[in-house]
Every structure is written in structure tokens, then in C-alpha cells.
């Protein structure tokens, strides 16, 4: 797990280090050294088939990012590689870096080259200060590299990707060489940003690294200067994070990238200053203690399913049963379906008959009638944690009274929308004058804004899932897309609900042992990100076959929860 920083925080930390530099380019040279290390590791891999050369191309912008690229290119040229630089700064370039590049044999080219002349492309165009997309001509060149499988190494942030939000610009239309002008494939829409195979960044992650697939495999290198007692960018960022009164943001990866460059290059042994985004580990021991029973580990109540959608209830309940060792109670009309699938569940058809519960899950397949609105209103008045999903979110969207009850609720609440559901709930608030960013443009900012407005935890689902509470944000990169299957959200709801119940039970026991301990209001929300990690790992495990990965389904994902739980358990940290 790594901390994530805004562009403003990065700039402030860099400016502090600039004051202590003994050479004007000291920090830049430190960064360029890490770029060169990663580039050499990429060159050691198999060559893309269209490339007949071993040359490297630098895309050089006018600022510090371009300087990083030129210094890195100089180090690579010194290692014996042929390195070309395409200067794209409209006459502006970091002059000392250019001079050093040329002094070590680097070559500046004037025209856009043929893509198959290169083995690797290094993106040193925009960096964290870039705004807007690539020109049509440059987008066409970049597309020729990408479509041919020639890898691109981005410095800091892939050009065209907004560093603070991960937003990408609209694509552009290009005319493809080799086609008749009237051919259907002659005109194509291509990205106006760079999709990197690897991004190397420095000191700490930028927000884009947490949410944008365009960054590819993200590697983190600390950089430092000799002056000021050997100050490092990472230490300065942590100092700024400690003094800023803003929620801390973290990023983690649930499932490792296949054929990861970090693992192939053995950076942990050969270049310890280069790190990857690690997995987030759990803070609760999932094994029952000697004095635990079926009640003490957290009882979850699941209100889900309908005559039309009984499967949603079955999936949510199955996930909750497999998530912990404690009791699961089911409420709804799908009793027979649920008990046939999970006979260990205690089932009833009404909230009044449910019995003791330590967390609630409401919504999957439940329906949108007045009866369901009354159910959700009743649960919003209960003292236990409540997770609202699917139809429950639609009820919130439609009812200002329910939204007000949520805001006034003293107990903890978790909302679990995908981006479409998020936008519908957000639109109902935007009509009332509340400013909430669009989820597809700024997922971190959007989740934070909704969390603040409704005083709850917002889990914005996707390949990069954002968990936002009032004092922290945690983004989990699933590392795959096998969760894009019907019912996986129902599984996630049941899984998180069971973890909320367990956490609620454990937290309520702490005062007995630590009478002076003061817990944060959002302490229970710290269990949401581990549950998301387990869900992602379960999907990856469910997609495994003896022949490789293959499509899976929500039922198989639920079945894989115990194995996934074991795989990410805290006991393995060491």
C-alpha cells in the first residue's frame, strides 16, 4: 500500500528540495537515473515483432519531464544504446540536459520517424503539469507504436492523463496509412493520450496512478539530493502529508500484474530504490478465538432478493457465509432459494422477526416499491452499520426523505455504487445545488464529495475501486477485469456486510480491554478496503483453470472467498 499525493503536494515537496540542490539539475539527474534503470529492464525483455532495431526514441517536452527524458537517454547512450530524441516543445527544451544528451552520443531527429525503427519509447512530454491531449499527428505516431506492441515507458504520468484526476481527453480521428481513403478502416478514432506499459514516478504516487489504467504498471522510485542532510522527495512528501489537513489517500493492488516488470527485473534485489504498489493486508485475524461462538464474530443481516430476482439474495448470502465464521441472517421472499443454497443461514421474511444483527446489507434485487422504501427507512433508524447497494441506491436517488435520513444517521453507512448508480444519486443532489465531480472524470474527487455530503463511506466500484470516508481514501486496483460479470456486486455486498459485522463486534469489545482508547468515527470503514481486496482476489482465483484464465461467474467468485481470504491475510506479512 502506498500514499497518494496531489500535484500541489508534489510541487511543494520538490520546491523544498530545489532550495538545497548543489547543482541546478541534481534532482532531475536522480530521477533520470531511475528512468534509465527501468528502461534497461524493459529492454531486457522479448523484443516486439515489428521492431527490427534496438533503438530507443525519446518524446521530449519543454519542461522538467523532457529534461528527465534527455538525461535518461544520455545514460542509456552511455550504455551503448542508440537513442533518438524528438523535440516537441515548440522550440523550448531543457538546454543543459540536451547538451549532456548530445555529448554522450544521443541524436536529435527533426521529423516523425517510422515506428518500427524503435524497440522502446520513453514519454517525457507533459509530466504532472500537462493539460490537454496529444495533437492529431502525435496521436497518430503514438498509435503506431501501441498497435505494433512497441512498449512505452512514461515518466511521472502518461502524457494526456490528468495527474490529479486520471481524466483523459477525447480521442481524435486519424487517417491510417496503407488504406484506400474510401476504405471503411481508413479513418479511425485513437486515444489522444499515451497508454504506457510502465510508468515510473518519484517520491510518492500521483492520484492518476491510483485510478488510471493508462499508467500500466506503476513503479515508484525515491529521489534525493546531497544537500540539506540528504533530503529525499518521499520524506518531504510525508512531512507535507502530516501537516496538511486533508484526508490521506492510499493505493493498493489486489492481484499482481501478469509478467510484472518489477518481478522480472528483480528490482527488490537489484534496485531496492524502485518499488511497486503493494497489496493491502487485513487488520483483523479471521480465525475465531477460543472463546468465540457463532454469534460473537459479528452477525450480518441481509435484506435482498425478490420474487423476480431471488438470485441476488442467494449470491449476497453465499458471500457472507464464506466471508466469516459467524451467523448470517436472511430477510426477504427468497427464503426457499436461500436455504436450498445455504442451509446454515437463519431466514425470515420480515425485519421484525430477524433477531440480533450487528450489520445490515440492503438492496440487491430487492425492488423499488413503497414497501421497500419503508424497509430502508426502518434500517436507516437502526444503530448498526448499514450497507446500501443496488435497488437501495435507486431508492436513495428517488427519495429526498431517505437521503436526509441517511445524512442524519449516527450509525455508520456504506454505499456501494458502480459509476452509473453513482451518477444517478449524484444527479439528485446536483439538482439541489450540491457540487459533485463526475465519477468517470474524477473518481477520487467524486467519491469524496458524495461521502462528505451524505456523511457516509462511499465505495465507487470499478477495476479501480475507490473507498472514500471523511478522513481517508483508499483506491484498490483489482489487477484484472474478471469482476465484470453479473452478480459480482451482490457478492461484494454480502462480503463487505460480513466484514462490517465482524468489525463492529470486535470494536465494541475493545473498551473492555482498553478503557481509554478513543476510536475514530470511521474506524469500522477500515475493513471495507480489505473486503474489496478479497473480492478481487476471489475473482482472479475463480477465473483460473488448468489451461489458464477463463471467464468466471458470480457464484464461483463467492465460492473462492475463503481461499482469497487466506491469500491476503495479515499473518503472511513479514
C-alpha positions as CSV (number, residue, x, y, z in Angstrom):
1,X,0.0,0.0,0.0
2,X,1.3,3.4,-1.0
3,X,0.4,7.0,-0.2
4,X,-1.1,9.1,-2.9
5,X,-0.4,12.9,-3.3
6,X,-1.9,15.8,-5.2
7,X,0.1,17.8,-7.8
8,X,0.2,20.7,-5.3
9,X,1.8,18.5,-2.7
10,X,4.3,17.2,-5.2
11,X,5.2,20.7,-6.3
12,X,5.7,21.9,-2.7
13,X,7.9,19.0,-1.8
14,X,10.0,19.4,-5.0
15,X,10.4,23.2,-4.3
16,X,11.8,22.4,-0.8
17,X,14.4,20.1,-2.3
18,X,15.3,22.6,-5.1
19,X,16.4,25.0,-2.4
20,X,19.1,22.6,-1.2
21,X,20.4,21.4,-4.6
22,X,24.2,21.8,-5.1
23,X,23.6,21.6,-8.8
24,X,20.6,23.0,-10.6
25,X,19.8,19.6,-12.2
26,X,20.6,17.4,-9.2
27,X,17.0,16.2,-8.6
28,X,16.4,15.8,-12.3
29,X,19.5,13.6,-12.7
30,X,18.5,11.5,-9.7
31,X,15.1,10.9,-11.4
32,X,16.7,10.2,-14.8
33,X,18.9,7.5,-13.3
34,X,15.7,5.6,-12.1
35,X,14.2,6.1,-15.6
36,X,17.3,4.6,-17.2
37,X,17.2,1.6,-14.8
38,X,13.6,0.8,-15.7
39,X,14.3,1.3,-19.4
40,X,17.2,-1.2,-19.3
41,X,14.9,-3.7,-17.6
42,X,12.3,-3.3,-20.3
43,X,15.0,-3.7,-23.0
44,X,16.0,-7.0,-21.4
45,X,12.6,-8.5,-22.2
46,X,11.5,-10.0,-25.5
47,X,11.5,-7.6,-28.5
48,X,8.2,-6.7,-30.2
49,X,7.9,-8.4,-33.5
50,X,7.6,-5.3,-35.7
51,X,10.8,-3.8,-34.4
52,X,13.8,-4.5,-36.5
53,X,16.1,-2.2,-34.5
54,X,17.3,-1.9,-30.9
55,X,16.9,1.9,-30.9
56,X,15.2,4.0,-28.2
57,X,13.0,7.0,-29.0
58,X,12.6,9.9,-26.5
59,X,9.4,12.1,-26.9
60,X,10.8,15.3,-25.3
61,X,8.6,18.1,-23.9
62,X,9.7,21.6,-23.0
63,X,9.9,21.3,-19.2
64,X,11.4,19.1,-16.4
65,X,9.8,16.0,-17.8
66,X,11.7,16.5,-21.1
67,X,14.9,17.1,-19.1
68,X,14.3,13.8,-17.2
69,X,14.0,12.0,-20.6
70,X,17.1,13.6,-22.1
71,X,19.3,12.8,-19.0
72,X,17.9,9.2,-19.0
73,X,18.6,9.0,-22.8
74,X,22.2,10.1,-22.1
75,X,22.7,7.4,-19.5
76,X,21.3,4.8,-22.0
77,X,23.5,6.1,-24.8
78,X,26.5,5.8,-22.4
79,X,25.5,2.1,-22.0
80,X,25.8,1.6,-25.8
81,X,22.2,2.0,-26.9
82,X,21.2,4.1,-29.9
83,X,18.9,6.9,-28.6
84,X,17.0,9.4,-30.7
85,X,15.2,12.4,-29.3
86,X,12.2,14.0,-30.9
87,X,11.9,17.5,-29.5
88,X,8.2,18.5,-29.2
89,X,8.4,21.7,-27.1
90,X,7.9,24.2,-29.9
91,X,11.4,25.4,-29.7
92,X,11.7,25.1,-25.9
93,X,13.9,22.4,-24.3
94,X,15.9,21.9,-21.1
95,X,19.2,23.0,-22.6
96,X,21.7,21.5,-20.1
97,X,20.0,18.1,-20.4
98,X,20.1,18.4,-24.2
99,X,23.8,19.3,-24.2
100,X,24.6,16.3,-22.0
101,X,22.5,14.0,-24.1
102,X,24.3,15.0,-27.3
103,X,27.7,14.9,-25.6
104,X,27.2,11.2,-24.9
105,X,26.1,10.3,-28.5
106,X,22.4,10.9,-28.3
107,X,20.9,12.1,-31.6
108,X,18.2,14.7,-32.2
109,X,15.8,14.0,-35.1
110,X,13.7,16.6,-36.9
111,X,10.8,14.5,-38.3
112,X,8.4,12.0,-37.0
113,X,10.1,8.6,-37.5
114,X,8.8,5.2,-38.7
115,X,7.6,3.3,-35.7
116,X,9.4,0.0,-36.5
117,X,12.7,1.7,-36.1
118,X,12.4,1.5,-32.3
119,X,12.5,-1.0,-29.5
120,X,11.3,1.3,-26.7
121,X,9.7,4.7,-26.5
122,X,10.1,7.0,-23.5
123,X,7.4,9.5,-22.9
124,X,8.9,12.7,-21.5
125,X,6.3,15.1,-22.9
126,X,4.0,16.6,-20.2
127,X,4.5,15.2,-16.8
128,X,2.3,16.3,-13.9
129,X,1.9,19.8,-15.3
130,X,0.5,18.7,-18.6
131,X,-3.1,19.7,-19.7
132,X,-5.0,18.6,-22.8
133,X,-4.4,15.9,-25.3
134,X,-1.9,15.0,-28.0
135,X,-2.0,16.6,-31.4
136,X,-3.5,14.6,-34.2
137,X,-0.1,14.0,-35.7
138,X,1.4,12.9,-32.4
139,X,-1.6,10.7,-31.6
140,X,-1.1,9.0,-34.9
141,X,2.6,8.3,-34.2
142,X,1.8,7.0,-30.7
143,X,-1.0,4.8,-32.0
144,X,1.5,3.2,-34.5
145,X,3.7,2.3,-31.5
146,X,0.9,1.0,-29.4
147,X,-0.8,-1.1,-32.2
148,X,2.5,-2.7,-33.0
149,X,3.3,-3.7,-29.4
150,X,6.2,-1.4,-29.0
151,X,6.3,-0.6,-25.3
152,X,6.1,3.0,-23.9
153,X,7.7,4.0,-20.7
154,X,6.0,7.1,-19.2
155,X,7.9,9.4,-16.9
156,X,5.8,10.6,-14.0
157,X,2.3,10.4,-15.7
158,X,1.5,9.3,-19.2
159,X,1.1,12.4,-21.4
160,X,-2.6,13.5,-21.8
161,X,-3.6,11.9,-18.5
162,X,-4.6,14.5,-15.9
163,X,-2.3,13.9,-12.9
164,X,-4.8,14.9,-10.2
165,X,-7.9,13.1,-11.5
166,X,-6.9,10.5,-14.1
167,X,-9.2,12.1,-16.6
168,X,-8.2,11.5,-20.3
169,X,-9.0,13.8,-23.2
170,X,-11.5,12.8,-26.0
171,X,-10.0,10.6,-28.8
172,X,-9.0,12.1,-32.2
173,X,-9.8,10.9,-35.7
174,X,-6.8,10.0,-37.8
175,X,-6.2,8.7,-41.3
176,X,-4.3,5.4,-41.3
177,X,-1.6,4.8,-43.8
178,X,-1.9,1.7,-46.0
179,X,-5.6,2.1,-46.7
180,X,-7.6,3.5,-49.6
181,X,-9.0,6.9,-48.5
182,X,-12.5,5.5,-49.1
183,X,-11.9,2.2,-47.2
184,X,-14.0,1.7,-44.0
185,X,-10.9,1.3,-41.9
186,X,-9.0,4.4,-43.3
187,X,-10.3,6.7,-40.7
188,X,-10.1,5.6,-37.0
189,X,-10.6,7.2,-33.7
190,X,-7.5,6.8,-31.5
191,X,-6.6,7.9,-28.0
192,X,-5.3,11.5,-27.5
193,X,-3.2,10.3,-24.6
194,X,-0.4,7.8,-24.1
195,X,-1.2,4.3,-22.8
196,X,2.0,3.3,-21.1
197,X,3.2,-0.2,-20.5
198,X,5.1,1.1,-17.5
199,X,5.1,4.4,-15.6
200,X,8.0,5.4,-13.4
201,X,7.2,8.1,-10.8
202,X,9.1,9.6,-7.9
203,X,8.7,10.1,-4.2
204,X,5.1,9.2,-4.0
205,X,2.1,8.3,-6.2
206,X,0.1,10.9,-8.0
207,X,-3.7,10.5,-8.0
208,X,-3.7,9.3,-11.6
209,X,-1.6,6.3,-10.7
210,X,-4.3,5.2,-8.3
211,X,-7.2,5.3,-10.8
212,X,-6.0,5.3,-14.4
213,X,-5.3,2.2,-16.5
214,X,-3.3,4.3,-18.9
215,X,-0.5,4.2,-16.4
216,X,0.1,0.5,-16.9
217,X,2.4,-1.0,-14.3
218,X,3.4,1.8,-11.9
219,X,6.8,1.8,-10.3
220,X,7.9,4.2,-7.6
221,X,11.5,5.4,-7.1
222,X,12.6,7.7,-4.3
223,X,14.9,10.6,-5.4
224,X,17.2,12.7,-3.2
225,X,19.8,15.3,-3.1
226,X,23.1,15.5,-1.2
227,X,22.4,18.9,0.4
228,X,20.2,19.5,3.5
229,X,21.3,16.3,5.1
230,X,20.5,14.1,2.1
231,X,16.8,15.1,1.8
232,X,14.5,12.8,-0.2
233,X,11.3,13.5,-2.0
234,X,9.4,10.8,-0.2
235,X,10.4,12.1,3.2
236,X,9.4,15.6,2.3
237,X,6.0,14.4,0.9
238,X,5.3,12.5,4.1
239,X,6.1,15.7,6.1
240,X,3.6,17.7,3.9
241,X,1.0,15.0,4.3
242,X,1.3,15.2,8.1
243,X,0.8,19.0,8.2
244,X,-2.0,19.2,5.6
245,X,-5.5,19.0,7.0
246,X,-6.8,16.8,4.1
247,X,-7.9,13.2,4.0
248,X,-5.0,10.8,3.4
249,X,-5.2,8.9,0.2
250,X,-3.8,5.4,-0.3
251,X,-3.5,3.0,-3.2
252,X,-3.0,-0.8,-3.3
253,X,-3.1,-3.6,-5.8
254,X,-5.2,-6.7,-5.2
255,X,-3.8,-9.0,-7.8
256,X,-0.2,-8.8,-9.2
257,X,0.2,-8.0,-12.9
258,X,1.0,-11.0,-15.0
259,X,4.6,-10.9,-16.2
260,X,5.3,-7.9,-14.0
261,X,8.4,-6.0,-14.9
262,X,9.1,-5.4,-11.2
263,X,9.3,-9.2,-10.7
264,X,11.1,-10.0,-14.0
265,X,13.8,-7.4,-13.3
266,X,14.1,-8.5,-9.7
267,X,14.1,-4.8,-8.6
268,X,13.6,-5.8,-5.0
269,X,17.2,-7.3,-5.1
270,X,18.9,-5.3,-7.9
271,X,17.4,-1.8,-7.4
272,X,15.8,-1.5,-4.0
273,X,15.1,2.2,-4.6
274,X,12.4,1.1,-7.1
275,X,9.2,-0.2,-5.6
276,X,5.8,-1.4,-6.8
277,X,2.3,-0.7,-5.5
278,X,1.8,-3.4,-2.9
279,X,-1.3,-5.3,-1.6
280,X,-3.4,-4.1,1.3
281,X,-3.5,-6.5,4.2
282,X,-6.2,-7.1,6.7
283,X,-6.1,-5.8,10.3
284,X,-8.4,-8.5,11.8
285,X,-7.5,-12.1,12.4
286,X,-10.1,-14.1,10.6
287,X,-9.6,-17.2,12.7
288,X,-12.1,-17.4,15.6
289,X,-10.5,-17.2,19.1
290,X,-11.0,-19.9,21.7
291,X,-13.9,-18.0,23.3
292,X,-15.7,-17.2,20.1
293,X,-19.0,-18.8,19.1
294,X,-21.4,-18.4,16.1
295,X,-22.6,-15.1,17.4
296,X,-19.5,-13.3,18.7
297,X,-17.8,-12.9,15.3
298,X,-20.4,-10.5,14.0
299,X,-23.9,-11.4,12.8
300,X,-24.9,-9.9,9.4
301,X,-28.4,-9.4,8.3
302,X,-29.0,-9.4,4.6
303,X,-32.2,-7.9,3.1
304,X,-32.2,-8.8,-0.5
305,X,-33.9,-10.6,-3.4
306,X,-37.5,-10.6,-4.6
307,X,-39.8,-12.9,-6.5
308,X,-38.3,-11.6,-9.7
309,X,-34.6,-11.6,-8.6
310,X,-34.1,-14.4,-6.0
311,X,-30.6,-15.0,-7.3
312,X,-29.3,-11.6,-5.9
313,X,-30.2,-12.9,-2.4
314,X,-28.6,-16.2,-2.9
315,X,-25.3,-14.6,-4.1
316,X,-25.1,-12.0,-1.3
317,X,-25.9,-14.6,1.3
318,X,-23.4,-17.1,-0.1
319,X,-20.7,-14.5,0.0
320,X,-21.4,-13.5,3.6
321,X,-21.4,-17.2,4.7
322,X,-18.0,-17.7,3.1
323,X,-16.5,-14.4,4.4
324,X,-16.5,-15.2,8.2
325,X,-17.4,-18.0,10.6
326,X,-20.3,-16.2,12.2
327,X,-24.0,-16.3,11.7
328,X,-25.8,-14.9,8.6
329,X,-29.5,-13.9,8.8
330,X,-31.6,-13.5,5.7
331,X,-34.7,-11.4,5.3
332,X,-36.9,-11.5,2.2
333,X,-39.2,-13.6,0.0
334,X,-36.4,-15.8,-1.5
335,X,-36.3,-17.9,1.7
336,X,-36.6,-21.3,-0.1
337,X,-33.9,-20.4,-2.7
338,X,-31.5,-19.1,0.0
339,X,-32.0,-22.1,2.3
340,X,-31.6,-24.6,-0.5
341,X,-28.2,-23.0,-1.4
342,X,-27.1,-22.2,2.2
343,X,-28.8,-24.3,4.8
344,X,-26.7,-22.8,7.6
345,X,-28.5,-19.4,7.2
346,X,-31.3,-18.3,9.6
347,X,-34.0,-17.0,7.3
348,X,-37.2,-15.0,7.8
349,X,-39.5,-12.9,5.6
350,X,-39.7,-9.7,7.8
351,X,-37.4,-7.4,9.6
352,X,-39.4,-7.7,12.8
353,X,-38.6,-11.4,13.1
354,X,-34.9,-11.1,12.3
355,X,-33.3,-11.2,15.7
356,X,-29.9,-9.8,16.8
357,X,-27.8,-8.3,14.0
358,X,-24.5,-6.4,14.1
359,X,-24.5,-5.1,10.5
360,X,-27.1,-4.9,7.7
361,X,-26.9,-5.3,3.9
362,X,-29.8,-3.8,2.0
363,X,-30.7,-3.7,-1.7
364,X,-29.5,-6.4,-4.1
365,X,-32.5,-7.4,-6.2
366,X,-34.9,-6.1,-3.5
367,X,-37.2,-3.9,-5.6
368,X,-38.4,-0.3,-5.7
369,X,-42.0,-0.3,-4.3
370,X,-43.3,1.6,-1.3
371,X,-42.8,-1.5,0.8
372,X,-39.0,-1.4,0.1
373,X,-38.8,2.3,0.7
374,X,-40.4,1.7,4.2
375,X,-37.9,-1.1,4.8
376,X,-34.9,1.1,4.0
377,X,-36.3,3.9,6.2
378,X,-36.6,1.5,9.1
379,X,-33.0,0.3,8.6
380,X,-31.7,3.9,8.5
381,X,-33.1,4.2,12.0
382,X,-31.2,1.2,13.3
383,X,-28.0,1.6,15.4
384,X,-25.9,-1.0,13.5
385,X,-23.7,-0.4,10.4
386,X,-25.7,-0.5,7.1
387,X,-24.5,-1.2,3.6
388,X,-26.8,0.1,0.8
389,X,-26.4,-1.5,-2.7
390,X,-28.3,-1.8,-6.0
391,X,-32.0,-1.1,-5.5
392,X,-31.3,0.5,-2.2
393,X,-29.2,3.1,-4.1
394,X,-32.1,3.7,-6.5
395,X,-34.4,4.3,-3.6
396,X,-32.0,6.9,-2.2
397,X,-31.9,8.6,-5.7
398,X,-35.7,8.8,-5.8
399,X,-36.3,10.0,-2.2
400,X,-35.1,13.2,-0.6
401,X,-36.5,11.9,2.7
402,X,-34.3,8.8,2.6
403,X,-31.2,10.9,1.7
404,X,-32.0,13.2,4.7
405,X,-32.4,10.2,7.0
406,X,-29.0,9.0,5.8
407,X,-27.3,12.3,6.5
408,X,-28.8,12.5,10.0
409,X,-27.9,8.9,10.8
410,X,-25.5,8.5,13.7
411,X,-24.5,4.9,12.8
412,X,-22.1,4.1,10.1
413,X,-23.3,3.6,6.5
414,X,-21.6,2.3,3.3
415,X,-22.9,3.0,-0.2
416,X,-21.6,0.7,-3.0
417,X,-22.5,2.2,-6.4
418,X,-21.0,1.5,-9.7
419,X,-20.4,4.6,-11.8
420,X,-23.9,4.6,-13.4
421,X,-25.6,4.3,-10.0
422,X,-23.2,6.9,-8.5
423,X,-24.2,9.4,-11.2
424,X,-27.9,8.9,-10.6
425,X,-27.6,9.5,-6.9
426,X,-25.2,12.4,-7.5
427,X,-27.6,14.0,-10.1
428,X,-30.4,14.0,-7.4
429,X,-28.0,16.1,-5.2
430,X,-26.8,18.3,-8.1
431,X,-30.4,19.4,-8.7
432,X,-30.3,20.6,-5.1
433,X,-27.2,22.6,-5.7
434,X,-24.6,20.2,-4.4
435,X,-21.3,20.2,-6.4
436,X,-20.1,16.6,-7.1
437,X,-17.5,15.8,-9.8
438,X,-18.4,13.3,-12.4
439,X,-17.3,9.8,-11.5
440,X,-15.7,9.0,-14.8
441,X,-13.7,12.2,-14.8
442,X,-12.5,12.4,-11.2
443,X,-13.4,9.2,-9.3
444,X,-11.5,10.2,-6.2
445,X,-12.9,13.7,-6.0
446,X,-16.4,12.4,-6.8
447,X,-16.4,9.7,-4.1
448,X,-15.0,12.2,-1.6
449,X,-17.7,14.7,-2.4
450,X,-20.6,12.2,-2.0
451,X,-19.1,10.8,1.2
452,X,-18.9,14.3,2.6
453,X,-22.4,15.3,1.5
454,X,-24.1,12.2,2.8
455,X,-21.8,11.6,5.8
456,X,-21.1,8.0,5.0
457,X,-18.5,5.8,3.3
458,X,-18.7,5.7,-0.5
459,X,-17.4,2.7,-2.4
460,X,-17.2,3.6,-6.1
461,X,-16.9,0.2,-7.9
462,X,-14.8,-0.5,-10.9
463,X,-11.5,-2.1,-11.9
464,X,-10.1,0.7,-9.7
465,X,-12.4,0.8,-6.7
466,X,-12.4,4.0,-4.6
467,X,-13.3,3.7,-0.9
468,X,-13.9,7.2,0.5
469,X,-14.6,8.1,4.1
470,X,-14.4,11.6,5.8
471,X,-10.7,11.1,6.9
472,X,-9.2,8.8,4.3
473,X,-9.5,7.5,0.7
474,X,-8.3,4.1,-0.4
475,X,-8.1,3.0,-4.0
476,X,-7.8,-0.7,-4.8
477,X,-6.6,-1.8,-8.3
478,X,-8.1,-5.2,-8.8
479,X,-5.4,-6.0,-11.3
480,X,-7.9,-7.7,-13.7
481,X,-11.4,-7.3,-15.1
482,X,-12.9,-10.7,-14.2
483,X,-15.4,-9.0,-11.9
484,X,-17.2,-7.6,-14.9
485,X,-19.8,-10.3,-14.7
486,X,-23.5,-10.2,-13.5
487,X,-24.0,-10.7,-9.8
488,X,-20.4,-9.8,-8.7
489,X,-21.8,-6.7,-7.0
490,X,-24.2,-8.8,-5.0
491,X,-21.2,-11.0,-3.8
492,X,-19.3,-7.9,-2.8
493,X,-22.2,-6.5,-0.8
494,X,-22.5,-9.7,1.2
495,X,-18.8,-10.0,1.7
496,X,-18.4,-6.4,3.0
497,X,-21.5,-6.8,5.1
498,X,-20.0,-9.8,6.9
499,X,-16.7,-7.9,7.5
500,X,-18.6,-4.8,8.8
501,X,-20.5,-7.1,11.3
502,X,-17.2,-8.7,12.5
503,X,-15.5,-5.3,12.8
504,X,-18.5,-3.9,14.7
505,X,-18.4,-6.8,17.1
506,X,-14.6,-6.5,17.6
507,X,-14.7,-2.7,18.1
508,X,-17.4,-3.0,20.7
509,X,-15.3,-5.3,22.7
510,X,-12.2,-3.1,22.7
511,X,-13.3,-0.7,25.6
512,X,-13.3,-3.8,27.9
513,X,-9.5,-4.1,27.4
514,X,-8.6,-0.5,26.5
515,X,-10.8,1.8,28.5
516,X,-9.0,4.9,27.5
517,X,-9.0,4.2,23.8
518,X,-10.8,6.7,21.6
519,X,-11.8,5.3,18.2
520,X,-12.3,7.3,15.1
521,X,-15.9,7.6,13.9
522,X,-14.9,5.8,10.7
523,X,-12.8,3.1,12.3
524,X,-15.2,0.5,11.0
525,X,-14.7,1.7,7.5
526,X,-11.1,0.5,7.5
527,X,-12.5,-3.0,6.9
528,X,-14.1,-2.1,3.6
529,X,-10.8,-1.9,1.5
530,X,-9.6,-5.4,2.7
531,X,-13.0,-6.8,1.8
532,X,-12.7,-5.3,-1.7
533,X,-9.2,-6.8,-2.0
534,X,-10.6,-10.2,-1.0
535,X,-13.3,-9.8,-3.6
536,X,-10.8,-9.0,-6.4
537,X,-8.5,-11.9,-5.4
538,X,-11.5,-14.3,-5.3
539,X,-12.5,-13.3,-8.9
540,X,-8.9,-13.9,-10.1
541,X,-8.9,-17.3,-8.4
542,X,-12.3,-18.1,-9.8
543,X,-11.1,-17.4,-13.3
544,X,-8.2,-19.8,-13.0
545,X,-8.3,-23.1,-15.0
546,X,-5.6,-25.7,-15.6
547,X,-5.2,-24.1,-19.1
548,X,-5.0,-20.5,-18.0
549,X,-7.5,-17.8,-17.1
550,X,-11.1,-18.1,-18.5
551,X,-14.5,-16.4,-17.9
552,X,-16.0,-17.0,-14.5
553,X,-19.3,-16.2,-12.8
554,X,-20.5,-14.6,-9.5
555,X,-21.2,-18.0,-7.9
556,X,-17.7,-19.2,-8.5
557,X,-16.4,-15.8,-7.1
558,X,-18.3,-16.3,-3.9
559,X,-17.0,-19.9,-3.6
560,X,-13.4,-18.6,-3.9
561,X,-13.8,-16.2,-1.0
562,X,-12.2,-18.5,1.7
563,X,-9.1,-19.1,-0.5
564,X,-8.9,-15.4,-1.3
565,X,-9.2,-14.5,2.4
566,X,-6.3,-16.8,3.3
567,X,-4.2,-15.4,0.4
568,X,-4.4,-11.8,1.7
569,X,-4.4,-12.4,5.5
570,X,-2.2,-10.3,7.7
571,X,-0.4,-13.4,9.1
572,X,1.7,-13.5,5.9
573,X,3.2,-10.1,6.4
574,X,6.8,-10.4,7.3
